[in-house]
């Protein structure tokens, strides 16, 4: 399976322009699975609820339809972050799009900083979905900070954790290989680049997208400030082997009765 990430600098509020960039970058490679950044259609640094609502859409909205067409055209499974309108609520969500047109949604569980002003807390939980050859789960950005998120996905049988992000803090690129190792899964973090200075917030995104294997090997990485598309060959079934030593199996060795 050819899997990887797409790193770029979404322009705030310019959905059509961001879609054009996504189409250009996705069609530049041959891949079975590509992960895009968090809120990659709208940009991140909102200043009002009205603005969030204007830049949000449903899971069958026009931008999602464009991504569905892209997935069908290229044969690529896409995972993309967007502001999801659902009834009276708006979620920081990620959508899994298959070339068949079938989709699944994850809504961010752990909201970061001003996201708490704009988005409803996610209500989907950490589910595993079949997509192509792989069992895929999703987290979004700050979710990585909670080991329970990746562990829940791994316990549910995930092979690849897809992780759209808009990272501004430096820790995640060093930590995701550990998340991969401690759960013996593949992880794909797709971060964005650039700067958004709006309202009282001046945010600089660190790039450094990273893909790690079940043994913590860094399979692909990106620089901090430029567009980058990286694709590597993986075998998702490698993540089904939870053996650590001949006498140790990762999940069988767990003793949850002693965990808080």
N, C-alpha and C positions, 0 to 999 in steps of 0.2 A: 504494500500500500504506500502510495506517495502522499505524504502529509507535511504540512508546514504552516507558516504564518505570513500575513501581509501587514507590514508596518508602513504607516504614512501619516501625514499631517492633515486631518480633517479641518476644513475651514468653517468656522462657526456660522450656523444659519444657512449655509450654502449647500442644501441637500443635493440639488442637481449636479453641482460641481463635484461634490464628494462621490456621488454615484459614478460619474465619468471616470474619476480616479480609480475607484474600485474596479470598474469594468476593464480599464487599461491594465491594471496590475494583475488581476486574476487571469486575464487572457494572455499574459506574458509568459506563463508557465503551464506545464502539464501536471495536474495534481488530482488526487482522489479526494483530499480534504484540505481546506484552507480555513484558518481562523483569522478574523478581522478584529480590530480594536473595539473597545467599549464605546457606545454612543458614536459610532463611526459615521453615521448619516448626518447628525445634527451638530456635532461639537459638544463640548462638555460644560463650559463655564456659564451657566445660566444666571440671570439676575432677577427673575420674577416667575411666578407660577403661570402667568399669562404667556410668557415666552416659552416655557416648557410645553404648555398645551398647544401652542401654535406649531411647534416643531416635533410634536409627537404624532403617531399614527397607529392604527390598529395593526394586528398581525397579518391582515390581508390588504393593507394600504398600498398606495402606488409605488413607494420605494421598495417595499417587500416584493411586490410583483416584479419590479425590475431585477431584483436579486434572484428571484425564481427563474426568470428568463435567462439570466447569466449562468445559473447552476445547470439548467437544462442544456444550454448551448455548449458549455465546456465539459459537462459530465462531472463537475466538481461539487462535492458536498461543502456547503458554506456554513460557518458559524459567525454571526455578526451581531454586534451590540446596537440597540436602538431604544429610543424613548417610546414605550408601548402605551397606547391609550386603551384602557379597558373599562368601559362604563364611566363612572365618575372619577376613577383613579388613573394615575399614570405611574408606570413602573420603569425602572432601569432594567431592561431585559436583554436577553440574548436569544436569537432565533437560530435553530438548526434547520437548514434547507437542503433537501435532497433533490437530485436531478429529476426525480419523479414528480416533484412539486409538493410532496408531503413535508409538513413542518412540525416542529416541536418548540416549546417556549420554556425558558428558565428566567425567573425574576430574581434579581439580586437580593440575597438574604441580608447581608451586612452593609448598610448604607454608610458612606464615608462623608464626613464633614457636611458641606452645604447640601449634599444630596438629601439629607434628612428634611430639608425645607421644601424640596421639590417633588420627591418621589414617595410613593407608598412602599412600606417594607414588603419584600417579596413573599409570596405565599405558595410557591410551587414545591419547595423542598428540593432536595438533591436527588434527581432521578437519572436513570440510565436508559439510553435509547439506542436501538439498533440502527446503524447507518452504514450501508455498504458492508465491508468485511468486519467492521468494528463495533464494539459497544462503547458508546460515547456519553460522557457527562459534561456538564457545564458549570463553571464558576465565573464570577465577574470581579475583577480587580481586587478590592479589599477583602473579598471572601478568602483569599489565599492566607490572610493573617490568622485564620482560624483553622487549626489542623483538623478539627472535626468535619469541616466541609469536604476536604479531599478524602478523609478516612471514610466518611459515610458513602461517598461515591464508590470507593474501592470495595467496601464491604458489600455493596450492592452489585458488584461485578464489573465495574467500568474497566476498560482497557486504556482509553485515552481521555484525559481531562483537557477540555478546550476552555481557554481562559482569556477572554477578551479583557483588555485593561486600558486604563488611562493613568498610568503610574506617575506620581510626582515625587514619591519618597524612594530612597535608593535601595531598599532592602530586598525587594522581590526577586530580581534577577539572580541574586546569590542563594535565595531560599528555595526556589522552585525545584532545583535538582534534589534537594532534601525531601520535598514533598513527593517527588517521583520515587525516590529510594525507599522512604518509610512506608509507602503503599505499594511499591513495585508495579508502577503504572507509567505510561507515557504522559507527559504534560506538554501542552503547547500554549505559551503565553504570547499573545499578540498585543503589543503596546503601541501607542501613538507617539508621534514626535511633535515639536513645535511649542508655541507659546500662545496662551489666551489671557489677555489683560482686559478684564471687563469688570465694571463695578468696583468693589473694594478688593477683588482678588486678582493677583497676577500669578498665573500658573505656568510653570515650565515642565513639560513632559519629558521623561528621561529616555524614551525609546528602549533600546536594549532588549527587544523581544528575544525569547529564548525557548528552545525545545529541548526537553530532557528525556532520557530513557529510564527504564526501571532499575538500572544499576547506578543511577545519578549521572551518567555520562551526558555531557552537553552535546546534543546532536546538531544543533544549529543555533546561531545567535546573530544579532544585528547590532550595528553601531547605535550611538545615542541620538543622532540628529538627522539621519537621512532615510529616504524611502528604502525599504528592503523587502524582498520576497525570497523566502528560503523554503526549499522542499527537500525532504530526505525520504529514502525508502525505509519503511519499518514493517515489522511483522507484529500486528496487534496481539496475537496469541502468546507472544513472549510474556505479556503482562498477566497471563493466567497462572504462571508458575510463581508461587509465593514461597518457594523453598529458599531458606537462608543458608543452612548447613544440612548435612544428611539427617541431623536430629532436630532441626528447627524449621517450622513452617510458620510464616508470619502471622496468619490469623488464628491458627490453632494454638499458638503460644499466648494469645491474648488472655488476660485475666480481668475481665471487666468488673467483676465483683469488688475489685479493689480500686477502681477508678471513680473519681468524684463525678 
